[in-house]
Amino acid sequence: MSAAATAIKPSTETEPQSGARLVVSTLEKLGVEVLFGYPGGAIMPIYDAIAGSKLRHYLCRHEQGAAFAADSYARVSGKVGVCMATSGPGATNLVTGIANAMLDSIPMVCITGNVAQGVMGMDAFQEVDILGVTLPIVKHSYLVRSAADIPAVIEEAFHIARSGRPGPVLIDLPKDVQFEMTDAPRGIHLSNEIDVAEASIIAEAEAAIRAAKKPILYIGGGAKISGAVEAVRDFARMTGIPQVSTLNALGTIPTGQDNFLGMLGMHGTRAANEAVQDSDLLIVVGARFDDRATGKLTEFAPHAGVVHFDIDPSEIGKLRKVAVGVTGDLKPNLEALNARLSRGAAIDVSGWADQWRIRSAETAFDYNAPGEGVFAPQLLNELSQKAGPNFIAACDVGQHQMWVAQYCEFSRPQAHITSGGLGSMGFGLPAGIGAKLAEPDACVVTITGDGGVMMNIQELATVNRFKIPLKIILLDNSRLGMVRQWQEFFFERNFSEVDLSDNPDFVKVAEAFGIPAFRIDRRDQVSAGIDRLLAAEGPILAHVIIDPADNVWPLVPPGKNNGEMLEGSR
Ligand SMILES: Cc1ncc(C[n+]2csc(CCOP(=O)(O)OP(=O)(O)O)c2C)c(N)n1
């Protein structure tokens, strides 16, 4: 391994300050501008110190909303997302958001207040051992015992959150530590090591790629997170090797680009899945062989060797034996590979690539469902086309999430924000808030379902409070659609507990929160509805009524391999 070092400046504060004040000044020093949270007894000293600071705190209406907003802010801005909560119920409300960031490798720092050290372990009011609760779902955590440690802990937490494989870091601050005065804050000196693989490993990867007749580039979310998007695009351009993407990597290659076959996996494209199954080499960049992507693992790409690039050594060989494992930072490693490839003879896999380009066109999704009702896939395709290159889709979880992945067009990596690994309903609305605050000039649209929106609907109040010009499309099939679809095909149409037909009138709900809203219930209203949504200056919600029987196709049934896709009609 070779290493390049970037120093993080040590703290230099010297006047006596409270721990709470040190939290705020350290965050300011680290360049934090935006944070999301919700106050309560055990974190009140920090909230007291925030007032008048440079930090822009967004009061969400539930800590889960704050965590999701921070996560999405991180995905779009490329910075560390920050959220805060009080002890006990505040901290436990963050848990789903922490798990979400962990599974998608999102850099996040979560600050929780806790009861004073003197009563810790005594079941004090609002006491929860949040370090214990979150232990399996954080990259690292701290219980801070002395105010003087605060700058060093926060600086180290930011460093850990964003370095290597990014992830969430928890800082738990007992109330007495927040009150404690100190004039001896300890700073630290961190170096940011960039791991680069040995040249000989890159040479092995190159040799495997040159020997392959039927290679596929399999792109995962790590490509975005590591800032390797240009290197991935260069590789694709230079080699002409067909590419497939995981859900989380959508946008890494622009939709519709030559040789890009789309998403693989359970609801992926037929061409992507068939090409992977037929391949003799998978070049995996920043992906982890998630079961939603691989289908039945033992039958996944059965004839393919694997060259796997990943920052996390534990991912290499975890689920699939590899021929060459390239551990380290994706960007420099791919750049090194690209440099080698450009020096040798050009790769020619044009026959193989043509075969899949043709198959891709033959099996493209069909937008022409019959009827007068709204056809969500068609609406989403039109939305992304009209929204243009500034489009960001912040998705919730369910059928609508898969339709977004399948039918929206993405031109850049930030354009698609989704809860990939955890698949958490309720993500969409707060994720839209985080994305819009990270990129105010983007056309950010939350796309949510009637089930998902109810899981964090209180964040409409946050949208209204801060007049965040977020556009919301609520696709209402009056069902928990994705579960209903599985019941239809895998549980003999026993539609148990998926009926939401007593949903509230979402137009009235939005208006009650102060957000203008309108309904779309026929196909001939879709175009004008999208125009109205996109033209709105402030926040706006379109309540779109769709057919409860609409399904997501194609579909790899659970337990089957990706070559066995079911295809349905409307
Ligand atoms: C917090 C949480 N609970 C349960 C689920 C399981 N689940 C996945 S999709 C889905 C249905 C989503 O319904 P809706 O939001 O209406 O979207 P649709 O599928 O109809 O588009 C459910 C219950 C989940 N992913 N997350």
The ligand as an ORCA input file, in Angstrom:
! r2SCAN-3c Opt
* xyz 1 1
  C     -40.388      0.868      7.569
  C     -40.840     -0.210      6.627
  N     -41.868     -1.009      6.954
  C     -42.276     -1.967      6.110
  C     -41.654     -2.147      4.910
  C     -42.098     -3.265      3.970
  N     -42.627     -2.698      2.705
  C     -41.885     -2.580      1.589
  S     -42.697     -1.853      0.348
  C     -44.088     -1.721      1.241
  C     -45.332     -1.103      0.661
  C     -45.155      0.320      0.334
  O     -46.418      0.873      0.052
  P     -46.556      2.314     -0.535
  O     -45.753      3.277      0.237
  O     -48.004      2.632     -0.661
  O     -45.858      2.192     -1.952
  P     -46.251      1.295     -3.211
  O     -45.556     -0.006     -3.069
  O     -47.735      1.164     -3.212
  O     -45.731      2.077     -4.374
  C     -43.900     -2.235      2.532
  C     -44.953     -2.303      3.580
  C     -40.565     -1.305      4.618
  N     -39.856     -1.424      3.492
  N     -40.207     -0.328      5.458
*
